[in-house]
């Protein structure tokens, strides 16, 4: 009886101990604006969730669950910086768990973590800069539409899709891409340091790899899923506190991952004007193209 009582007392005391907590923050979708009807991740949209994650009691770590093909370099950098600032302020480690894809700006977010875990089937990398657009000059000629454009400043209409491509404009955009690419590379060097094992010509070429190869190249630390890694590190009693924001009506109706009516003209019945629907359609095409680059 004495042994049983001691065992019950030990068990009771063990259960009374505060459970370690890990805040789980999901960062999913395209980064940056996608048009008047569709908005991706931005610092404005995720900062309240990031701050809530680092404000949890008994916090042992913050886990980032990342599934993003990239997007805006500026928003990627701003979100990553906010995560790093809070990690230093709270002295809390950050762990990234990559799902389908953490590429381009998505990998930038992963580098905000102290360790990166991937699945064998995850797509990782694409450390580069891409600019895309459309050219409508031949279409306008066929349908008999004349473009009338007035600017002050010789570069103001650079890369206008309704005008023929200008070699000088292309050279300027390539120089800008090189500048942004260097910022991206410096960030990866700073965060991954000696863990990088591949040649920079390969790592920073814009290529992407499956999870196992990413680990070999030092772009990720290990294969592993969130629940098992956290249980191994913090014990079986670890509490995973998922940080979620309010669901907006348009999101529930399936119009994008986030929505905003700011700057959108509404017609009768509260529906967006036709030109906004057209812009939203183009945004959807561009978003689909970003995911399709990685076979998703």
LINUR-V125068 format. One record per residue. D_LAST is the distance of its C-alpha to the last C-alpha in Angstrom with 2 decimals. Layout:
BEGIN
{{D_LAST} {D_LAST}}
END
This chain:
BEGIN
{{61.13} {61.09} {58.10} {56.23} {57.09} {55.95} {52.65} {52.17} {53.08} {50.64} {47.86} {48.79} {48.83} {45.45} {43.94} {45.61} {43.95} {41.31} {37.79} {35.69} {32.84} {29.42} {27.69} {23.98} {22.16} {18.52} {16.99} {13.71} {12.11} {12.92} {16.36} {19.20} {20.33} {18.42} {21.54} {24.32} {22.41} {19.32} {19.59} {17.29} {18.62} {22.01} {25.03} {26.83} {24.34} {23.80} {27.24} {29.04} {26.61} {26.89} {30.67} {30.79} {28.91} {31.53} {34.37} {34.02} {37.18} {37.51} {34.28} {33.49} {30.08} {27.15} {23.73} {20.68} {17.47} {14.79} {11.15} {10.83} {9.50} {13.19} {15.52} {19.30} {21.21} {24.16} {22.55} {20.74} {24.20} {26.02} {23.97} {24.18} {27.88} {28.64} {27.19} {29.26} {32.34} {32.35} {31.70} {34.78} {36.80} {36.23} {36.18} {33.19} {30.58} {26.89} {24.26} {20.51} {18.09} {14.52} {11.87} {8.14} {8.72} {12.09} {12.19} {14.83} {16.33} {14.39} {16.23} {19.31} {19.30} {19.04} {22.06} {24.05} {24.35} {27.08} {24.90} {21.20} {19.89} {16.60} {15.22} {15.41} {11.68} {10.91} {9.90} {13.08} {15.04} {14.71} {18.22} {19.11} {19.55} {18.12} {19.79} {18.81} {20.84} {22.38} {25.80} {27.86} {31.24} {31.53} {30.36} {33.03} {35.65} {34.86} {35.14} {38.07} {36.82} {38.51} {36.88} {39.37} {38.47} {40.93} {40.34} {42.45} {41.13} {40.25} {36.66} {35.90} {34.10} {32.10} {28.94} {29.97} {27.66} {30.79} {32.76} {32.61} {30.82} {33.36} {33.35} {34.81} {32.02} {29.44} {31.51} {31.67} {27.95} {27.45} {30.14} {28.48} {25.16} {27.24} {28.88} {25.74} {24.30} {27.54} {27.28} {23.81} {25.28} {28.33} {26.42} {24.58} {27.97} {29.70} {27.41} {26.67} {30.02} {31.41} {28.37} {26.63} {27.42} {25.92} {27.49} {26.62} {26.07} {23.10} {21.88} {22.07} {20.94} {17.48} {16.05} {13.57} {13.97} {13.22} {15.23} {18.40} {18.81} {18.26} {21.15} {23.23} {22.87} {23.86} {20.82} {20.65} {23.61} {22.73} {20.49} {21.00} {20.03} {21.56} {24.20} {25.60} {25.81} {27.56} {29.89} {30.86} {31.57} {33.24} {34.52} {33.81} {35.20} {32.70} {31.65} {28.08} {28.55} {25.38} {25.74} {24.58} {25.55} {26.88} {24.66} {25.37} {26.17} {23.66} {20.83} {22.13} {22.24} {18.55} {19.19} {16.75} {16.49} {19.95} {22.62} {25.80} {28.52} {30.13} {31.02} {29.96} {32.77} {33.21} {34.91} {37.00} {35.50} {33.39} {30.65} {29.21} {30.82} {29.27} {28.59} {26.52} {24.48} {23.95} {22.90} {20.52} {18.98} {18.57} {17.09} {14.48} {13.72} {13.57} {11.33} {8.79} {9.45} {8.99} {5.37} {5.10} {7.40} {5.55} {3.82} {0.00}}
END
